Amino acid sequence: NEYKSYLRMSTLLGRKFNAKVAEVLSKKCHFSKEQIEHLLSLYSQLTLLNKRLDRNIFRDLLHNNFDMTDDILMDRVFRAFDKDNDGLLNEEEFVTGLSVFLLGNVDEKVDYCFKVYDLNNDGHIQREEMFQLLKNSMVKQTTEEDPDEGIKDLVELMLKKMDHDHDNRLSMDDYKASVMEEDLLMEAFGPCLPSQDKRDIFMTSLINCTLDVGFQGK
């Protein structure tokens, strides 16, 4: 059909360009040049009609490939990828963001998760932000009529465990020290990283060109 024909033509024309871009980006991330070329082809598929990767297309990618369903967290993941804050992801933001998301080391993932949880971007995870994040993820799992009290108690427990400088909020230093002590605290306020099996499936599907891109003719 027309979409597949256009895609084949774009792939042929963009192959040399992608190889040059992959050469540059391979020095900035954990992907091989071959993997980056596949990611750039994926980017081209996702942005066929839009030219740039917008929030809705990115959310489809997260939902279809990593089973992410939390609207707040998917929005925050997008913002963590969107380094220039223009509301769109360019090729470099897409590739380097996925590098941390899929293959990041501990320091990179700590920095990424902290940015996801710092809802107002003030450099701290405030008590109110913890409450909002935990409520958003836990309300779906509880049968209590009013789970707010239980969530408030959980926030206090998290602060007691993670607030090393005792200022009633979490700084990057607090958060990092807590994760170094207990790695399960990396995603203390909601899932924003892929599971191991979803990561492996994505990487295999990427190389085999069998990813679900969620293309809906937008």
NORZIJO-V438919 format. One record per backbone hydrogen bond with DSSP energy under -0.5 kcal/mol. NH is the residue of the N-H (numbers start at 1). CO is the residue of the C=O. If there is no record, write none. Layout:
NH/CO
NH/CO
//
This chain:
5/1
6/2
7/3
8/4
9/5
10/6
11/7
12/8
13/9
14/10
15/11
15/12
18/14
19/15
20/16
21/17
22/18
23/19
24/20
25/21
26/22
27/24
28/25
29/25
36/32
37/33
38/34
39/35
40/36
41/37
42/38
43/39
44/40
45/41
46/42
47/43
48/45
51/47
52/50
53/89
54/52
55/87
58/54
59/55
60/56
61/57
62/58
63/59
64/60
65/61
66/62
67/63
68/62
71/69
74/70
75/71
76/72
77/73
78/74
79/75
80/76
81/77
82/78
83/81
85/82
89/53
90/88
94/90
95/91
96/92
97/93
98/94
99/95
100/96
101/97
102/98
103/98
103/99
104/100
109/105
110/106
111/107
112/108
113/109
114/110
115/111
116/112
117/113
118/114
119/117
121/118
125/170
126/124
127/168
130/126
131/127
132/128
133/129
134/130
135/131
136/132
137/133
138/134
139/135
141/138
142/138
142/139
149/146
151/147
152/148
153/149
154/150
155/151
156/152
157/153
158/154
159/155
160/156
161/157
162/158
163/159
164/162
166/163
170/125
171/169
175/171
176/172
177/173
178/174
179/175
180/176
181/177
182/178
185/182
186/183
187/184
188/185
190/187
194/101
199/195
200/196
201/197
202/198
203/199
204/200
205/201
206/202
207/203
208/204
209/205
209/206
210/205
211/205
213/211
//
